[in-house]
Amino acid sequence: MRLQNYAMGEWVAGTGKSAELFNAVTGEVIGEASSGGLDFAAMAAYSRAVGGPALRKMTFHERALMLKALAKYLMDRKEEFYSLSAVTGATRTDSWIDIEGGIGTLFAFSSRGRRDLPNETFYVDGATEALSKGGTFVARHICVPLEGVAVHINAFNFPCWGMLEKLAPALLAGVPAIVKPATVTSYLTEAMVRAMIDSQLLPKGALQLICGSAGDLLSHLGLQDTVAFTGSAATGRMLKESPAILENAVRFNMEADSLNCSILGPDALPGTDEFDLFVKEVVREMTVKAGQKCTAIRRTIVPAGTEEAVIKAISKRLEGITIGDPAVEGVRMGPLASRAQVRDVGANAAKIRGAASLVFGGGDYNVIGADREKGAFFAPMLLSCDEPFSVSEPHDIEAFGPVNTVMPYSTIDDAIELAKLGRGSLCGSLFTADPKVARHVVLGVAPYHGRIMVLDRTSAKESTGHGSPLPNLVHGGPGRAGGGEELGGIRGVLHYMQRTALQGSPTALTGIVREYIQGAAQKTGGPHPFRKYFDELEIGDTLITGTREITLADVERFAELTGDKFYAHMDDEAARAGIFERRVAHGYFIVSAAAGLFVDPAFGPVLANYGMEGLRFTKPVYPGDTIHVRLTCKQKTSKETPEGGIPQGVVAWDVEVKNQNEEPVAVYTILTLVRRKGA
């Protein structure tokens, strides 16, 4: 079987020299892959000319719904992927992380896209910036999709998740992608891409696939293109230094394997819950995916004097790990991805052993349901380094498999310094029940880590674990870890967008960003804004209300009704002893009184108050003062209509409450659900 590439809307088998693909369990040849004959320049051009425009015509919400539909489609076919994943050496648990974890990332970005991004083709980033004293010259930042192609170069260990965690934010941003998986496990990626293409949910040109070498693809990239790479630091650096990447300042996000650590707090001694949790997590990170995770624990840092107990506890758990064919019941750890990986892990483990003692593994071991010599099996190996500050190997060399080194520390500061010797990590973890220890360690190691998990007995049950990147958290790290950052909610989406500062008048920028900016032209008169359907409302529609005098009786009745009898509202002398001139009206009463001024009470298109944002009380209101309100349509967001529901949208209203001197006393945004026409 020769895998096919998906290029310019067609499935194409590569020509010429091919790479053999092996069953990691049996060592049998299962196929071959080649990208020979592909026109990489044409593929990049096709993404830009066909995929990009189609995606950019869609709003964030439309693209988010596309991701949701795609995730559902893939989830319905997950068993097809599980059966093929076993060939990579993955157990059912390993495959769950890769397959359902990857599909879950599509779901997560779909949700974030509809919740955190507007139903627009661009994103407004941050608040209005005042640039002039009179407010006639202001600024906003917007983020628009890049008009290029996203090239995704992925590692062998997660052929599904590695693709989807990059693809989800790129497609949500409106940027097409060319996916290049590691060849050794590309057959699983090809199967999932084939399903995505069969779904017909993606616009033409949104996704292309290369099974085999990427050839000269990077040499055809320009200033609007991006590269996201996951793999070894050496390969990443080589690609990052490609002439076209440097010449065109192509965005290059690198996520490299790192020497992640886990620290046992000085309070987490044998016999504590935290000690047991620590041992369990270290063993899990050594054996899940056979230790082939970029986030796996490579260095285990423990208080001096606990090494023997830690080694004994870890070894006992490792003795219970059954190695073999993942299809056999009871097998908890499969092989590495290939025999080449076995040789590489073995060679690097031997180098580390030059500076550490072998305390578990390294000898004969049983393999269940398979031939150890034919498959890509490698048993867990635990090392111990008594003087970790005097040697470099455990901090410099990574054996990308089930290999871990235990090392002691004398003080918390020593533990921090040992963590730093990894020269930048994707993640670290700390096991302690002492918040002071947690603060000390986290602030010490944070500059060297992309993510830190602090675990104790109260969070253990619901913890996602040391080595689990999540869609809403950043994934990446400094230094050796590549210096990049992926995922992290909309942070990952913005990687594929250009942030541009806009300067102009409030009216001009309101027209561009479709969000009312204070000082922009307003449209008054005509029907009350609450009498208008969502479709009829325009940004800038404004109501200027009548006035209301705030009386002492109002203040006292509100205090009696709510029970809020704070001294500043009830006692002139006490109020003057604080920051007020005399008794002051409750801020929440002012908001309530303002609503009484601007609300139209009759049945109409407005369905409900949806919330309030950004409330600030800018000046006190005293009994005898008079207030009035400016209510302006600030922003409109159409909502997805559930089956049988009322078509509607969210309208954000800019509210400014002023006193008799035209001074703002309260400013905020009200959100309402407003019926769309035809409902």
C-alpha positions as CSV (number, residue, x, y, z in Angstrom):
1,M,0.0,0.0,0.0
2,R,1.4,3.4,-1.0
3,L,-0.1,6.3,0.9
4,Q,-1.5,9.2,-1.0
5,N,-1.0,12.9,-0.7
6,Y,-3.9,15.3,-1.0
7,A,-2.7,18.1,-3.3
8,M,-4.8,20.8,-5.1
9,G,-8.0,19.0,-4.5
10,E,-6.8,15.5,-5.6
11,W,-5.5,12.4,-4.0
12,V,-2.2,11.6,-5.5
13,A,0.3,8.8,-4.9
14,G,3.9,10.0,-4.8
15,T,6.3,8.8,-7.4
16,G,9.9,7.7,-7.2
17,K,11.8,6.7,-4.1
18,S,9.6,5.9,-1.1
19,A,10.0,5.3,2.6
20,E,8.8,2.0,4.0
21,L,6.3,2.0,6.8
22,F,6.3,-0.6,9.6
23,N,4.0,-2.1,12.1
24,A,5.6,-1.1,15.4
25,V,4.4,-4.3,17.1
26,T,5.4,-6.9,14.5
27,G,8.0,-5.1,12.5
28,E,6.2,-6.0,9.3
29,V,6.1,-3.7,6.3
30,I,2.6,-2.2,6.0
31,G,3.1,0.3,3.2
32,E,5.2,3.0,1.8
33,A,5.1,6.8,1.5
34,S,6.4,9.2,-1.0
35,S,5.9,12.9,-2.0
36,G,7.8,12.5,-5.2
37,G,6.2,14.4,-8.1
38,L,4.4,16.9,-6.0
39,D,4.6,20.6,-7.1
40,F,5.1,22.2,-3.7
41,A,5.1,25.8,-5.1
42,A,1.7,25.0,-6.8
43,M,0.3,23.6,-3.6
44,A,1.2,26.7,-1.7
45,A,-0.3,28.9,-4.4
46,Y,-3.4,26.8,-4.4
47,S,-3.9,27.3,-0.7
48,R,-3.5,31.0,-1.1
49,A,-5.7,31.4,-4.2
50,V,-8.5,28.9,-3.4
51,G,-8.5,28.0,0.3
52,G,-7.7,31.4,1.8
53,P,-10.4,33.4,0.1
54,A,-13.1,30.8,0.8
55,L,-12.2,30.7,4.5
56,R,-11.9,34.5,4.8
57,K,-15.5,34.9,3.5
58,M,-16.7,33.1,6.5
59,T,-17.1,34.7,9.9
60,F,-15.4,33.3,13.1
61,H,-18.8,31.8,14.1
62,E,-19.3,30.2,10.7
63,R,-15.8,28.7,10.9
64,A,-16.4,27.6,14.5
65,L,-19.5,25.8,13.5
66,M,-17.6,24.1,10.7
67,L,-15.0,22.8,13.2
68,K,-17.9,21.5,15.4
69,A,-19.4,19.6,12.5
70,L,-16.0,18.3,11.5
71,A,-15.4,17.1,15.1
72,K,-18.7,15.3,15.2
73,Y,-18.0,13.6,11.8
74,L,-14.6,12.4,13.0
75,M,-15.9,11.2,16.4
76,D,-18.5,9.1,14.7
77,R,-15.6,7.3,12.9
78,K,-13.2,7.1,15.8
79,E,-13.0,3.3,15.9
80,E,-11.5,3.3,12.4
81,F,-8.7,5.4,13.8
82,Y,-8.3,3.4,16.9
83,S,-7.7,0.2,14.9
84,L,-5.0,1.8,12.9
85,S,-3.5,3.6,15.9
86,A,-2.7,0.2,17.4
87,V,-0.3,-0.4,14.5
88,T,1.8,2.6,15.8
89,G,2.3,0.8,19.1
90,A,-0.3,2.8,21.0
91,T,-2.5,1.2,23.6
92,R,-6.2,2.2,23.8
93,T,-5.3,4.8,26.4
94,D,-2.5,6.2,24.3
95,S,-4.8,6.3,21.3
96,W,-7.5,8.1,23.3
97,I,-5.1,11.0,23.9
98,D,-4.2,11.2,20.3
99,I,-7.6,10.6,18.6
100,E,-10.3,11.8,21.0
101,G,-7.9,14.4,22.5
102,G,-7.3,15.8,19.0
103,I,-11.0,15.7,18.1
104,G,-11.7,17.4,21.4
105,T,-9.4,20.2,20.4
106,L,-11.7,20.9,17.4
107,F,-14.7,21.0,19.8
108,A,-12.8,23.3,22.2
109,F,-11.8,25.8,19.5
110,S,-15.3,25.7,18.1
111,S,-16.7,26.7,21.5
112,R,-14.1,29.4,22.1
113,G,-14.6,30.8,18.6
114,R,-18.3,31.4,19.3
115,R,-17.8,32.6,22.8
116,D,-14.7,34.7,22.6
117,L,-14.7,35.9,19.0
118,P,-17.3,38.1,17.2
119,N,-19.5,36.9,14.4
120,E,-17.2,38.9,12.1
121,T,-14.3,38.3,9.7
122,F,-11.9,40.2,11.9
123,Y,-11.2,40.6,15.6
124,V,-11.0,43.9,17.6
125,D,-8.2,43.6,20.1
126,G,-8.3,45.7,23.2
127,A,-10.0,48.9,24.2
128,T,-10.0,52.3,22.4
129,E,-6.8,54.2,22.9
130,A,-7.2,58.0,23.4
131,L,-4.7,59.9,21.3
132,S,-5.9,63.5,21.7
133,K,-7.2,65.7,24.5
134,G,-10.5,66.5,22.8
135,G,-11.2,62.8,21.9
136,T,-11.4,63.5,18.1
137,F,-8.4,61.3,17.3
138,V,-8.4,57.8,18.7
139,A,-7.0,54.3,17.9
140,R,-8.1,50.7,17.9
141,H,-6.3,47.5,17.2
142,I,-7.7,44.9,14.8
143,C,-6.6,41.4,13.9
144,V,-7.2,40.1,10.4
145,P,-6.4,36.7,8.8
146,L,-3.1,36.4,7.1
147,E,-3.5,35.9,3.3
148,G,-1.1,33.0,3.1
149,V,-0.8,29.3,3.9
150,A,0.0,27.7,7.3
151,V,2.5,24.9,6.9
152,H,2.3,22.4,9.8
153,I,5.2,20.0,10.3
154,N,4.3,17.5,12.9
155,A,6.1,14.8,15.0
156,F,5.6,11.1,14.9
157,N,4.3,10.5,18.4
158,F,0.8,12.1,17.9
159,P,-0.3,11.7,14.3
160,C,-3.8,12.9,15.0
161,W,-3.6,15.3,17.9
162,G,-0.4,16.9,16.6
163,M,-2.3,17.8,13.4
164,L,-5.6,18.9,14.9
165,E,-4.1,21.1,17.7
166,K,-2.5,23.2,14.9
167,L,-5.3,22.9,12.4
168,A,-8.1,24.0,14.7
169,P,-6.8,27.5,15.4
170,A,-5.5,28.0,11.8
171,L,-8.9,27.2,10.3
172,L,-10.7,29.3,12.9
173,A,-8.5,32.2,12.0
174,G,-9.4,31.8,8.3
175,V,-6.0,30.4,7.1
176,P,-5.7,27.2,5.0
177,A,-3.1,24.6,5.9
178,I,-0.7,22.2,4.4
179,V,-0.1,19.3,6.8
180,K,3.2,17.4,6.8
181,P,3.1,14.6,9.3
182,A,6.2,12.6,10.3
183,T,6.5,9.8,7.7
184,V,6.8,6.9,10.2
185,T,3.2,7.2,11.4
186,S,1.7,9.2,8.5
187,Y,-0.7,6.4,7.6
188,L,-2.8,7.3,10.6
189,T,-2.8,11.0,9.7
190,E,-3.7,10.1,6.1
191,A,-6.7,8.1,7.3
192,M,-8.0,11.1,9.3
193,V,-7.4,13.6,6.6
194,R,-9.2,11.3,4.1
195,A,-12.2,11.3,6.5
196,M,-12.1,15.1,6.7
197,I,-12.0,15.5,3.0
198,D,-14.8,12.9,2.6
199,S,-17.0,14.9,5.0
200,Q,-17.1,17.8,2.4
201,L,-17.3,20.2,5.4
202,L,-14.1,22.1,4.5
203,P,-13.9,24.6,1.7
204,K,-11.7,23.6,-1.3
205,G,-8.1,24.4,-0.6
206,A,-8.5,24.6,3.1
207,L,-6.5,21.5,3.7
208,Q,-3.7,19.7,1.9
209,L,-1.5,16.7,3.0
210,I,2.0,15.6,2.3
211,C,3.0,12.1,3.2
212,G,6.8,12.0,2.8
213,S,9.4,14.7,2.4
214,A,8.4,18.3,2.4
215,G,11.0,18.9,-0.3
216,D,11.5,22.5,-1.2
217,L,8.1,23.6,0.2
218,L,9.6,26.1,2.7
219,S,11.5,27.9,-0.1
220,H,8.2,28.9,-1.6
221,L,6.9,30.7,1.5
222,G,6.4,34.4,1.8
223,L,5.5,37.1,4.3
224,Q,1.9,36.1,4.6
225,D,2.7,32.4,5.3
226,T,3.4,30.7,8.6
227,V,5.2,27.6,9.8
228,A,4.3,25.6,12.9
229,F,6.9,22.9,13.7
230,T,6.9,20.1,16.3
231,G,9.9,17.8,16.7
232,S,13.5,17.9,17.6
233,A,15.3,21.1,18.4
234,A,18.0,20.4,15.9
235,T,15.6,19.9,13.0
236,G,13.6,22.9,14.1
237,R,16.6,25.1,14.1
238,M,17.6,23.9,10.6
239,L,14.2,24.6,9.2
240,K,13.9,28.0,10.9
241,E,17.2,29.1,9.2
242,S,15.8,28.4,5.7
243,P,16.7,31.3,3.4
244,A,13.0,32.0,2.5
245,I,12.0,31.9,6.2
246,L,14.7,34.5,7.1
247,E,14.3,36.7,4.0
248,N,10.5,37.0,4.3
249,A,10.3,37.0,8.1
250,V,7.9,34.1,7.9
251,R,6.3,33.4,11.3
252,F,7.9,30.2,12.6
253,N,6.4,28.7,15.7
254,M,8.6,25.9,17.1
255,E,7.6,23.4,19.8
256,A,10.6,21.1,20.5
257,D,11.2,18.2,22.8
258,S,12.5,19.2,26.2
259,L,13.9,17.8,29.4
260,N,10.8,18.4,31.5
261,C,11.0,17.9,35.2
262,S,8.8,17.0,38.2
263,I,9.7,18.3,41.7
264,L,8.7,16.6,44.9
265,G,8.2,19.3,47.6
266,P,10.1,19.1,50.8
267,D,6.8,18.5,52.7
268,A,5.8,15.6,50.4
269,L,7.6,12.9,52.3
270,P,6.9,9.2,52.1
271,G,3.6,8.4,53.6
272,T,1.9,11.6,52.4
273,D,-0.7,11.7,49.7
274,E,1.5,14.0,47.7
275,F,4.3,11.5,47.7
276,D,2.1,8.8,46.4
277,L,0.6,11.1,43.7
278,F,4.1,12.1,42.6
279,V,5.2,8.5,42.2
280,K,2.1,7.6,40.3
281,E,2.5,10.6,37.9
282,V,6.2,9.9,37.2
283,V,5.4,6.3,36.3
284,R,2.5,7.4,34.1
285,E,4.6,9.9,32.2
286,M,7.3,7.2,31.7
287,T,4.9,4.7,30.3
288,V,2.0,6.5,28.5
289,K,2.9,6.4,24.7
290,A,6.0,4.5,25.9
291,G,7.4,7.8,27.1
292,Q,7.3,9.2,23.6
293,K,5.7,12.5,24.6
294,C,7.3,15.9,24.2
295,T,5.9,16.7,27.7
296,A,7.0,13.5,29.4
297,I,8.9,13.7,32.7
298,R,12.6,13.2,32.1
299,R,14.1,14.5,35.3
300,T,12.7,13.6,38.7
301,I,13.9,16.1,41.4
302,V,13.4,15.0,45.0
303,P,14.5,16.1,48.5
304,A,17.9,14.7,49.6
305,G,17.3,11.7,51.8
306,T,14.2,10.5,49.9
307,E,16.0,9.1,46.9
308,E,15.9,5.5,48.1
309,A,12.2,5.7,48.9
310,V,11.4,7.4,45.6
311,I,13.4,4.8,43.6
312,K,11.8,1.9,45.5
313,A,8.3,3.2,45.0
314,I,8.8,4.0,41.3
315,S,10.4,0.7,40.6
316,K,7.6,-1.2,42.3
317,R,5.1,0.4,40.1
318,L,7.2,-0.1,37.0
319,E,7.4,-3.8,37.8
320,G,3.7,-4.0,37.3
321,I,3.7,-2.5,33.8
322,T,3.1,-5.2,31.2
323,I,4.7,-4.6,27.9
324,G,3.6,-6.0,24.6
325,D,1.0,-5.9,21.8
326,P,-1.6,-3.2,22.7
327,A,-4.3,-5.5,21.3
328,V,-3.7,-8.1,24.0
329,E,-5.8,-7.6,27.1
330,G,-3.8,-6.4,30.1
331,V,-0.9,-4.8,28.2
332,R,-0.3,-1.3,29.5
333,M,2.6,-0.2,27.4
334,G,3.3,-0.8,23.7
335,P,6.4,-0.4,21.6
336,L,8.1,2.7,20.4
337,A,7.1,4.0,17.0
338,S,9.9,2.3,15.1
339,R,13.1,0.2,15.4
340,A,15.0,3.4,14.6
341,Q,13.6,5.0,17.7
342,V,14.7,2.0,19.8
343,R,18.3,2.5,18.6
344,D,18.1,6.3,19.2
345,V,16.6,6.0,22.7
346,G,19.1,3.3,23.6
347,A,22.1,5.3,22.4
348,N,21.0,8.4,24.4
349,A,20.2,6.4,27.5
350,A,23.7,5.0,27.4
351,K,25.1,8.5,27.3
352,I,23.1,9.5,30.3
353,R,24.3,6.4,32.1
354,G,27.8,7.8,31.8
355,A,26.8,10.3,34.5
356,A,24.1,8.3,36.4
357,S,23.5,4.9,37.9
358,L,21.0,2.4,36.5
359,V,18.5,1.6,39.3
360,F,15.7,-0.1,37.3
361,G,15.5,-1.8,33.9
362,G,18.2,-2.1,31.4
363,G,18.1,-6.0,31.4
364,D,15.9,-8.7,30.1
365,Y,12.2,-8.2,30.0
366,N,9.1,-10.0,28.8
367,V,6.9,-8.9,25.9
368,I,3.3,-10.1,25.8
369,G,1.8,-11.2,22.4
370,A,4.7,-10.1,20.2
371,D,8.4,-10.8,19.3
372,R,10.6,-8.4,21.2
373,E,13.3,-8.5,18.5
374,K,10.9,-7.8,15.6
375,G,8.8,-5.1,17.3
376,A,10.0,-1.7,18.5
377,F,10.0,-2.5,22.2
378,F,12.0,-0.7,24.8
379,A,11.5,-1.4,28.6
380,P,11.3,1.5,31.2
381,M,14.6,2.5,32.5
382,L,15.2,4.5,35.7
383,L,18.5,6.2,36.5
384,S,19.8,7.9,39.6
385,C,22.3,10.9,39.6
386,D,23.7,11.6,43.0
387,E,25.5,14.8,42.1
388,P,23.3,16.5,39.5
389,F,25.1,19.9,39.7
390,S,28.4,18.3,38.8
391,V,27.4,16.6,35.5
392,S,25.6,17.8,32.4
393,E,24.3,14.7,30.7
394,P,20.9,14.3,32.5
395,H,20.2,18.0,31.8
396,D,21.4,18.0,28.2
397,I,20.5,14.6,26.7
398,E,17.0,13.4,26.1
399,A,16.2,9.7,25.5
400,F,12.8,10.1,23.9
401,G,11.2,7.1,25.5
402,P,10.6,5.5,28.9
403,V,13.8,6.8,30.5
404,N,13.9,9.0,33.6
405,T,16.6,10.2,36.0
406,V,16.1,10.8,39.7
407,M,18.2,13.6,41.3
408,P,18.3,15.0,44.8
409,Y,18.2,18.6,46.1
410,S,19.2,20.1,49.4
411,T,17.2,23.3,49.4
412,I,14.2,24.6,47.5
413,D,16.5,27.0,45.7
414,D,18.6,24.0,44.7
415,A,15.5,22.4,43.2
416,I,14.8,25.6,41.3
417,E,18.3,25.7,39.9
418,L,18.1,22.0,38.8
419,A,14.9,22.7,37.0
420,K,16.6,25.6,35.2
421,L,19.4,23.4,34.0
422,G,17.0,21.9,31.5
423,R,17.4,25.2,29.6
424,G,13.7,25.7,28.9
425,S,10.9,23.2,29.1
426,L,7.4,22.7,27.8
427,C,6.1,21.9,31.3
428,G,7.1,21.1,34.8
429,S,5.2,19.9,37.8
430,L,5.4,20.3,41.6
431,F,3.9,18.1,44.2
432,T,3.4,19.9,47.5
433,A,0.7,20.7,50.0
434,D,2.5,23.9,51.2
435,P,1.3,27.1,49.3
436,K,4.5,28.9,50.4
437,V,6.7,26.2,48.8
438,A,4.4,26.3,45.7
439,R,4.8,30.1,45.4
440,H,8.6,30.0,45.9
441,V,9.1,27.2,43.3
442,V,6.7,28.5,40.7
443,L,8.1,32.1,40.7
444,G,11.6,30.6,40.5
445,V,11.0,28.3,37.5
446,A,8.3,30.1,35.6
447,P,10.7,32.0,33.3
448,Y,12.0,28.6,32.1
449,H,8.7,26.8,31.6
450,G,5.7,27.1,29.3
451,R,3.3,25.4,31.8
452,I,3.6,24.4,35.4
453,M,1.2,22.0,37.2
454,V,1.1,22.2,41.0
455,L,-0.6,19.2,42.4
456,D,-1.8,18.2,45.9
457,R,-4.4,15.9,47.4
458,T,-7.3,18.4,46.9
459,S,-6.9,18.7,43.1
460,A,-5.6,15.2,42.2
461,K,-8.9,13.6,41.5
462,E,-9.8,16.1,38.7
463,S,-6.3,16.8,37.5
464,T,-5.5,16.3,33.8
465,G,-1.9,15.4,34.6
466,H,1.6,16.7,34.1
467,G,1.9,15.9,30.4
468,S,-1.5,16.9,29.0
469,P,-1.6,20.1,26.9
470,L,-5.1,21.6,26.9
471,P,-6.7,23.7,24.2
472,N,-7.3,26.6,26.5
473,L,-3.8,26.7,27.9
474,V,-0.6,27.7,26.1
475,H,1.6,24.9,24.9
476,G,5.2,25.7,24.2
477,G,8.2,26.9,26.2
478,P,11.4,29.0,26.0
479,G,15.0,27.9,25.1
480,R,15.4,24.3,24.3
481,A,11.6,23.9,24.1
482,G,11.6,26.0,21.0
483,G,10.6,29.4,22.1
484,G,7.1,29.0,20.6
485,E,3.6,29.0,21.8
486,E,0.5,27.1,20.6
487,L,-3.1,26.6,21.7
488,G,-4.0,28.9,24.6
489,G,-7.6,29.7,23.5
490,I,-7.7,32.6,21.1
491,R,-4.0,33.2,21.6
492,G,-3.4,30.3,19.2
493,V,-5.9,31.8,16.7
494,L,-4.1,35.2,16.8
495,H,-0.9,33.5,15.7
496,Y,-2.4,33.3,12.3
497,M,-3.6,36.9,12.1
498,Q,-2.0,40.3,11.6
499,R,-2.5,42.8,14.3
500,T,-2.9,46.3,12.9
501,A,-3.2,49.6,14.7
502,L,-5.9,51.9,13.3
503,Q,-5.9,55.7,13.9
504,G,-8.7,58.1,13.1
505,S,-11.8,59.8,14.3
506,P,-14.3,58.0,16.5
507,T,-16.8,58.0,13.6
508,A,-14.3,56.7,11.1
509,L,-13.1,53.8,13.3
510,T,-16.7,53.0,14.4
511,G,-17.6,52.5,10.7
512,I,-14.6,50.2,10.3
513,V,-14.8,48.0,13.3
514,R,-18.6,48.1,13.6
515,E,-18.4,48.9,17.3
516,Y,-19.5,52.3,18.7
517,I,-16.6,54.4,20.0
518,Q,-17.5,57.2,22.4
519,G,-17.4,60.5,20.5
520,A,-18.6,58.9,17.2
521,A,-21.7,60.2,15.4
522,Q,-25.0,59.1,16.9
523,K,-28.4,58.6,15.3
524,T,-31.2,60.0,17.5
525,G,-34.9,60.3,16.9
526,G,-37.3,57.8,15.4
527,P,-38.6,54.8,17.3
528,H,-37.2,53.8,20.7
529,P,-34.2,51.5,20.1
530,F,-36.0,48.8,22.1
531,R,-38.8,48.8,19.5
532,K,-36.4,47.8,16.8
533,Y,-35.6,44.2,15.7
534,F,-32.0,43.0,15.7
535,D,-31.9,43.4,11.9
536,E,-33.1,47.0,12.1
537,L,-30.7,48.3,14.7
538,E,-27.7,50.2,13.5
539,I,-24.4,50.9,15.3
540,G,-24.8,54.4,16.7
541,D,-28.6,54.3,17.2
542,T,-29.0,56.4,20.4
543,L,-31.6,57.4,22.9
544,I,-31.1,60.5,25.1
545,T,-33.5,60.1,28.1
546,G,-35.3,62.6,30.2
547,T,-34.1,63.4,33.7
548,R,-34.7,62.2,37.2
549,E,-33.9,63.9,40.5
550,I,-32.3,61.7,43.1
551,T,-33.8,62.3,46.5
552,L,-32.9,61.4,50.1
553,A,-36.1,59.4,50.2
554,D,-34.8,57.3,47.2
555,V,-31.6,56.5,49.0
556,E,-33.3,55.5,52.2
557,R,-36.0,53.4,50.4
558,F,-33.3,51.6,48.4
559,A,-31.3,50.9,51.6
560,E,-34.4,49.5,53.3
561,L,-35.3,47.4,50.3
562,T,-31.9,45.9,49.8
563,G,-30.5,45.9,53.3
564,D,-27.4,47.8,52.1
565,K,-27.0,50.4,54.9
566,F,-23.4,51.1,54.4
567,Y,-22.4,54.2,56.4
568,A,-21.7,56.4,53.4
569,H,-25.4,56.1,52.3
570,M,-26.9,56.6,55.8
571,D,-24.7,58.9,57.9
572,D,-23.6,62.4,56.7
573,E,-20.8,62.7,59.4
574,A,-19.4,59.3,58.6
575,A,-19.5,59.9,54.9
576,R,-17.6,63.1,55.3
577,A,-15.0,61.3,57.5
578,G,-14.4,59.1,54.4
579,I,-14.1,60.4,50.9
580,F,-17.5,61.9,50.3
581,E,-19.0,65.4,50.9
582,R,-22.1,64.0,52.6
583,R,-24.4,61.0,52.3
584,V,-24.2,59.5,48.8
585,A,-26.6,57.5,46.6
586,H,-26.0,53.8,46.2
587,G,-24.2,53.1,42.9
588,Y,-26.5,50.2,42.2
589,F,-29.5,52.5,42.7
590,I,-28.1,54.9,40.1
591,V,-27.9,51.9,37.7
592,S,-31.4,50.9,38.5
593,A,-32.8,54.4,38.2
594,A,-31.0,54.7,34.8
595,A,-32.7,51.6,33.6
596,G,-36.0,53.1,34.6
597,L,-35.1,56.1,32.3
598,F,-34.1,54.1,29.2
599,V,-36.2,50.9,29.3
600,D,-39.3,50.7,27.0
601,P,-41.7,48.6,29.1
602,A,-44.0,47.3,26.3
603,F,-43.7,43.9,24.7
604,G,-41.3,44.1,21.8
605,P,-38.2,42.7,20.1
606,V,-36.0,42.9,23.3
607,L,-36.3,39.5,24.9
608,A,-34.1,39.8,28.0
609,N,-31.3,41.5,29.7
610,Y,-28.3,39.3,29.1
611,G,-25.7,40.9,31.4
612,M,-23.7,44.0,32.3
613,E,-20.0,44.6,31.6
614,G,-17.4,47.2,32.6
615,L,-19.4,49.0,35.2
616,R,-17.6,52.0,36.7
617,F,-18.9,54.7,39.1
618,T,-17.0,57.7,38.0
619,K,-18.5,60.4,40.2
620,P,-20.7,60.3,43.3
621,V,-24.4,61.2,43.1
622,Y,-25.8,63.1,46.1
623,P,-29.4,63.6,47.0
624,G,-30.6,66.6,45.0
625,D,-28.6,65.8,41.9
626,T,-30.3,65.0,38.6
627,I,-29.4,62.2,36.2
628,H,-30.1,61.4,32.6
629,V,-28.8,58.6,30.3
630,R,-27.3,58.2,26.9
631,L,-28.0,54.7,25.5
632,T,-26.2,53.8,22.3
633,C,-26.2,50.6,20.2
634,K,-22.6,49.6,20.5
635,Q,-22.2,46.2,18.9
636,K,-24.4,43.4,17.4
637,T,-23.6,39.7,17.4
638,S,-26.0,37.2,15.8
639,K,-26.5,34.0,17.7
640,E,-27.0,30.5,16.5
641,T,-30.6,29.5,16.8
642,P,-31.3,26.2,18.6
643,E,-33.9,23.9,17.1
644,G,-37.3,25.3,18.0
645,G,-35.8,28.5,19.5
646,I,-36.4,32.1,18.7
647,P,-33.9,33.6,16.2
648,Q,-32.0,36.3,18.1
649,G,-28.8,38.2,18.6
650,V,-26.9,39.9,21.4
651,V,-26.9,43.7,21.3
652,A,-24.3,45.5,23.4
653,W,-25.5,49.0,24.5
654,D,-23.0,51.7,25.6
655,V,-24.6,53.4,28.6
656,E,-23.4,56.7,30.0
657,V,-25.2,58.2,33.0
658,K,-24.6,61.9,33.5
659,N,-25.5,64.4,36.2
660,Q,-27.0,67.9,35.8
661,N,-23.5,69.2,34.9
662,E,-23.1,66.7,32.1
663,E,-20.5,64.9,34.1
664,P,-20.5,61.1,33.7
665,V,-21.4,59.4,37.0
666,A,-21.6,55.8,35.7
667,V,-20.5,54.1,32.5
668,Y,-21.1,50.5,31.5
669,T,-22.3,48.1,28.8
670,I,-25.7,46.4,28.9
671,L,-26.2,43.2,26.9
672,T,-29.7,42.3,25.7
673,L,-31.1,39.5,23.7
674,V,-33.0,40.9,20.7
675,R,-35.4,39.1,18.4
676,R,-34.4,38.8,14.7
677,K,-37.0,39.7,12.1
678,G,-39.3,36.9,10.9
679,A,-39.4,35.2,14.3
